[in-house]
Amino acid sequence: VCLQVEAEVQRRKQLIRQSAERRAIISKSYKPKHPEVYTLQDSFLAPEFLEIVRYCTSPGAHLQGLLSYLESFSDKRIYRLPVFTEEFCQTFVDELENFEQSDMPKGRPNTMNNYGVLLNELGMDESFLTPLREQYLQPITALLYPELGGPCLDSHKAFVVKYSLHEDLDLSSHYDNAEITLNVSLGKDFTEGNLYFGDFNQDPSPVPKYVEVGHVRAQGLFHRGGQIHGALPISSGERWNLIVWLRSSAIRNQLCPMCNSKPQLVEAEGFGDGFTGALEEDVPETVDVCALW
């Protein structure tokens, strides 16, 4: 067992270097079918989503006002909202299929999904995903999840996962390496395959209660990264989902969301796993003046 664990540690240490190598090859050799989708534009976003962002950035915006725009599920703080237009989803999936069918090198989206695309390797971080996080998602998460770093998201990991009858059908129970997750259904046509949500990972109950939530194309689900969840099997068709793991180093620097311990860091390129080098013990001791009153 120890040898297997050590092999997995070494494999994970190589992931960032291998990903950078793939991205360099893709940047040099891949010809996009729809180059316009690589730069975020307001026209890609649903009018209802833009209205939600306008509300969240307006003076006096508050949680109850935001919730009037969203669909809520049980008491688990799971929310559905329109995100993209149908036209963008169709074009984006067409671009992803074009890449999938190319001879470019490809990495697995994560340790559980075998089929999909790492969007940073396609070169979408700077021109699409970072503006999406900073300008559009953070005003919403600041109201929905303030205690999880919603107002100060400073990194992300974004990927697309694919489910089909002869590939991945479902996804077993897990929680995400993220403070907050956005899961957007891009299409195509499929039946069943609902998401299900159980307990928060820090508050397990002996008999957890599960909530099932269906996918709606072009709409997204916000949930806490620590919410235990999974995907039921699809029974026909093919489904593509955009997953954005939203991270706040101010939160995870204090406690790793995966092992619930003080993180011990290894330097990495790019976002890494969303931690920063300024851990608490490295910061000069300060006095909380507010606590003295």
Buried (B, 14 or more C-beta within 10 A) or exposed (E): EEEEEEEEEEEEEEEBEEBEEBBEEBEEEBEBBEEEBBEBEEEBBBEEBEEBBEBBBEEEBEEEEBEEBBBEBEEBBBBBBBBBBEEBBBBBBBBBBBBBEBEBBBBBBBEEBEBBBBBBBBBBBEEBBBBBBEEBBBBBBBBBBEEBBBBBBBBBBBBBBBBBEEEBBEBEEBBBBBBBBBBBBBBBEBEBBBBBBBBBBEEEEEEEEBBEBEBEBBBBBBBBBBBBBBBBEBEEBBBBBBBBBBBBBBBBBEEBBBEEEEBEEEEEEEBBBBBBEEBEEEEEEEEEEEEEE
